[in-house]
């Protein structure tokens, strides 16, 4: 996480740290959960990144396109079954 943080800050993309922190929580603290499996973690990040970069390349980055990108990324992750939401660590 330190290496990813350093690279993200050096490249000027500190916003990547939130999703990476959430993924670390999934992988290290809730590793037995369905959404913590490699397919969901890696697939979700790869699909999200490729989708967002494609939308931003075509339409540019603005508040509107960022909001639309979020909606499209969520839809694509659900459609491809690679959703990785935060875990529920408490017993019901």
N, C-alpha and C positions, 0 to 999 in steps of 0.2 A: 504494500500500500504506500510505503514511503517513496518507492521508485515511481509508481504511477502518479503520486501527488507532485513530485518534483517535475516530471515530464509535463504534466498538465499545466502547472504554473508557468514553467519556462515557455511553453508554446502559447500561453495566454488563454487557456481553456479551463479555468478553475471550476467551472460548473459541472465538470465530469466527476468531481469528487463526491457529490451527493449520491448518484446512482452506484458508484463503485463502493462507497461505504455501506449502502444498503445491501449490495451483493455480498460483501464480506460478512455482514451479519447473517445472511441466509446460509452461506457456505460454512461458516465456522460455528455458529450458534444453533442453527436449525437445519443441519445437514441431512437429516432423515426425511424432511418434508418433501412433498411432491414438487413444489415450486423451487426447491433448492437443488435440483438435479442438474447435471451439466447441460442437458438439452435446453432447459429453461434459462439458465444463467447465460451460457454462451450464445445460444440462439437468440434470446431476447436482446442482448447487447448488439450482436452483429446485425440483426434485422433492423433494430431501432436506429443504429448508426447509419446504415446504408440508406434506409428510407429517409431519414432526416437530411442527410447530405444531398440526396437526389432532389428532394423538394426545395431545399435552399439554393441549389445550383440553378434550378429552373425558375423559381419565383423570387429569389433573393431572401434576405433575412430581415424581417420586420416583426413587430408585435403580432400582427395578424397572421403571418405565415408561421410563426413559432406556435401560436395557438392551434392552427390548422394541422401543423406537423404533429403535435401531441396527440390530437384526435386520430389522425391517420396511423401513427405508430401504434397506438393502443388497439385500433381495429386490426391491423396487420398481425400483431402479436397474438391476439385472440384467435384470429382466423387460422394462423399457423400453429396454434397451441404451444407457444413458447412464452407464455406470460410468466413473469416473475414478480409477484407482488410482495410486499413486506410480510414477514411471517407473523403468526399469532403465537407468541411464546407462552401465554398463560393458559392454564387448563380451563375448560369451559365451566 
